[in-house]
Amino acid sequence: MSVLVMKFGGTSVATLDRIHRAAKRVAVEVAKGHEVIVIVSAMAGKTNELVGWVNETSPMYDAREYDAVTSSGENVTAGLMALRLQEMDIPARSWQGWQVPVQTTSAHGAARIEDIPPENIRAKFAEGMKVAVVAGFQGVSPEGRITTLGRGGSDTTAVAFAAAFDAVRCDIYTDVDGVYTTDPRICEKARKLDRIAFEEMLELASLGAKVLQTRSVELAMRYKVKLRVLSSFEEQSDDAGTLVCDEEDIMESNVVAGVAYSRDEAKMTLISVADRPGIASAIFGALADASVNVDMIVQNISEEGRTDMTFSCPNDQVMRAEKAVEAARERGDIRFNDLVTDTGVAKVSVVGIGMRSHTGVAADMFKALAAEGINIKVITTSEIKISVLIDRKYMELAVQALHDAFGLDKAA
Amino acid sequence: MSVLVMKFGGTSVATLDRIHRAAKRVAVEVAKGHEVIVIVSAMAGKTNELVGWVNETSPMYDAREYDAVTSSGENVTAGLMALRLQEMDIPARSWQGWQVPVQTTSAHGAARIEDIPPENIRAKFAEGMKVAVVAGFQGVSPEGRITTLGRGGSDTTAVAFAAAFDAVRCDIYTDVDGVYTTDPRICEKARKLDRIAFEEMLELASLGAKVLQTRSVELAMRYKVKLRVLSSFEEQSDDAGTLVCDEEDIMESNVVAGVAYSRDEAKMTLISVADRPGIASAIFGALADASVNVDMIVQNISEEGRTDMTFSCPNDQVMRAEKAVEAARERGDIRFNDLVTDTGVAKVSVVGIGMRSHTGVAADMFKALAAEGINIKVITTSEIKISVLIDRKYMELAVQALHDAFGLDKAA
């Protein structure tokens, strides 16, 4: 029998009524003949409440106890979902992480799933159970302690189960109805994508499209799990939402799949750095030691042994970055004339696997921005992505212009 | 090293502040050199909330899922208590039922503890852990499912741990400061007892003094666990509260230890029952089948083959009892002229192991009630208890009169 994994996030199980609605979706899939594994989050707000209690009790908490406390919200929804399904005459039972077992590393608070032996759940399916409701976000360490996977970890739980049970698909039910070409709040022409490649989704997820946890997309890509994002608040057909899949499964697509943005960026430039071998390592080593997430890096051509070094980081890490750089200067590790910080920038990116085979995407992008009079401050590129830093005030305009320029309002 | 068990009920861990206060009590005992096992309930109100959700989701719920959901509150307080103790530099960790493991029967919702292998916790004590914080109320079935012990089950958890670890004592911290000779709200002369025998506590507990769960007292009696009831809201000395112990450990005591009452009783009389062998079995079999908790039973002398049969039961079971008796009459199982129900009665009892060796307690009791003009409707006696049914309006008066008559305001 085919196994289907369905994951419901916190807003989708926030009340008993919503659990009921989610259970009806599960019933539809059971009626199609699937054996279903349902992964549930805690009711929206519950985990935050528990985290608050832990922080108040012990600011430098023992992560093992943090996990013991914060994992409890998922146990509640798993049991309630199983009960609701039983009320609908669907044989169901709940599973906590240690009961499956979801075997993880001992990295409490940010554990990695190592294995999910499918035998226990398969045995219950063989006995007639139709739905296994699994508490997401949690597992058990080799020492027998409860672990959690980090915030948003239930997506990862879902994908890991889909891989372990060779599921036909992993459906992620959330409060949006799919992945869009860009943020509909910024660009009214934004269009829901029917399909998107893993690599594109990874770039979009890490660029700030908060639909799926990055880790879960990586895992899905590695194990070729077909991942579907869809809304738990709408009636759904078989081809609803957005399918995140291998690029071979996408027949035809636009060169650019989507436009992403990140609002809270800062640009920092070290003016007239004394250029010598190892200087980049000295600068970015100091920033890494201070836990600054450096994103883009640009180094100008060196003239007379001096160069300008520009990088970007999140706005709220600017102070930390400035301190780290100044400290490195005081230690004599680096020399520069001035440090110029610009906290008024935003990053806009176009993403698409089509860029691999199509040339001229960067040129089209720059042309579209130039046509709107938007100055580009920094550029970086990867195989399937081009990102630019611009003045923040032009961000919405840039997103709209690029969406138009690459024809994203029309399907391929 | 000596093990001490300390149990904190829901009101004693209702907030982070109260958990802090409880942790300070634990620290005092650790400082005395004890290895401590702390049993915690869920924060007051949490379990009721979870039970409400289960009932709303599935009125005829699967007890296994009920247990999976309702056990989660204790996991939260166990983790928070462990964190709080760690903040006070006391090596502590939390244990959920399955981690210990607390092995129970599969009777979900009302499981019995079968064994608590002490090895895992002892090994951690040997490694330097000073406090094991155990989630009360829960265990694990032979099938690996989570079980709960029934409401108030954390008392039972505490006593079972005290027995398994051969603890020096089991301290039950609650919102009252001990066991009283009677309810202080009814009789202002009520006096806190320093000690009370297990047998007396059992009679008082089942008679409605809601200090300790009856099961936990039975268990303590069987394993000779010294049980102490004391307040978590007062500074405590070593001899605070009330010690529930073997009667040999009580040097001298009053003949009567306490006066108990039960307000919501009903008296039912079957008038002119056709008396024949097996008639009592026919009546009370029918009532048992209808889940009526029959308490007192009185049968008058039979005259000309007919008799009156009187029994008492909780007020809210009267309708069920009437239906059961009528149905038995319709089936022809019993014959009687009339069924008279009196829902305006209360039960008052005097309890004391001293009755075993002292005569005349019943006579003194009846005399004291007669002196106040209180008519006795039904009498039953056991080895250490005499109970009477009286009009409910005289209940407070009866309790006060008996408290005076047996000199309970003065220590032995």
Interface residues (C-beta under 8 A of the other chain):
Chain A: L16 I19 H20 L50 W53 V54 E56 T57 S58 Y61 D62 R64 E65 Y66 A68 V69 S71 S72 G73 N75 V76 A78 G79 L80 A82 L83 R84 Q86 E87 R93 S94 Q96 W98 Q99 G144 R145 I146
Chain B: L16 I19 H20 L50 W53 V54 E56 T57 S58 Y61 D62 R64 E65 Y66 A68 V69 S71 S72 G73 N75 V76 A78 G79 L80 A82 L83 R84 Q86 E87 R93 S94 Q96 W98 Q99 G144 R145 I146
